[in-house]
Amino acid sequence: MPTLKQIVEKSDTRLGRAFDLTIQALIVVSLVSFSLDTLPNLPGWASRLLSVVEVMTVTAFTIEYLLRLLLADSKPRFAFSFFGIVDLLAILPFYVAAGVDMRSVRAFRMFRLFSILKLTRYSRAMRRFHRAFASAKEEVVLFSLGATLMLYLSAVGIYYFENAAQPEAFASVFHSLWWAVCTLTTVGYGDVYPITTGGKLFTFAVLAIGLGIVAVPAGLVATALSRAREFEQPASAPPAPHFAREERPADSYNNA
């Protein structure tokens, strides 16, 4: 008989798999309920039913969170881990909104969507991605800092090139950040664009750099994912020993 810790944290037993499938089903029900709750002119019975569904799913998620917290080897480590924070954010809006005018906390209830991230706990691919990100974390952080610096410098540069010609579109460095984000990520909405010669040449240079900003992290993650996949593959079994067949001399057959 598996222990409660094995049921909650492992999926290699029948009860553990049943627990995981139940939580996954409740996550889907919670997301569907959240979406239906946004429909206008819902009848009273539908609103009451959705409220009951919300109470049931949040109660189940609360029990799951408390079980994982109590059964964790290190409670502070779980509480501040990625999944610990996700589990908490998935239930926190319900308790904050209880007894409060829902119109004032409607935006806060969007945190209920964090329950979708709970599904990543049960995905092997997401666990592989998490392992890959952990292995390439230093490179990704370093590149992110460089990209942020480049984003700021691009906003400053286009501001000095275009502010005099387009004071409304490039009123400040902060206004220019929108253009820098769209250009460096190669999105290019086209709502704000340079009209001066210097601004166009500067944009050309930023676009060339933007290609690298998109390609470099993609390459880092792809390499890390390949290493993570190789790590998951079991070591190949050693080759079976080969015994050479002993050849008998030809005259021994004749004597036989």
Summary of the structure (lengths in Angstrom):
residues: 256
radius of gyration: 29.1
end to end distance: 64.5
largest distance: 109.4
contacts: 633
relative contact order: 0.06
helix: 73%
strand: 0%
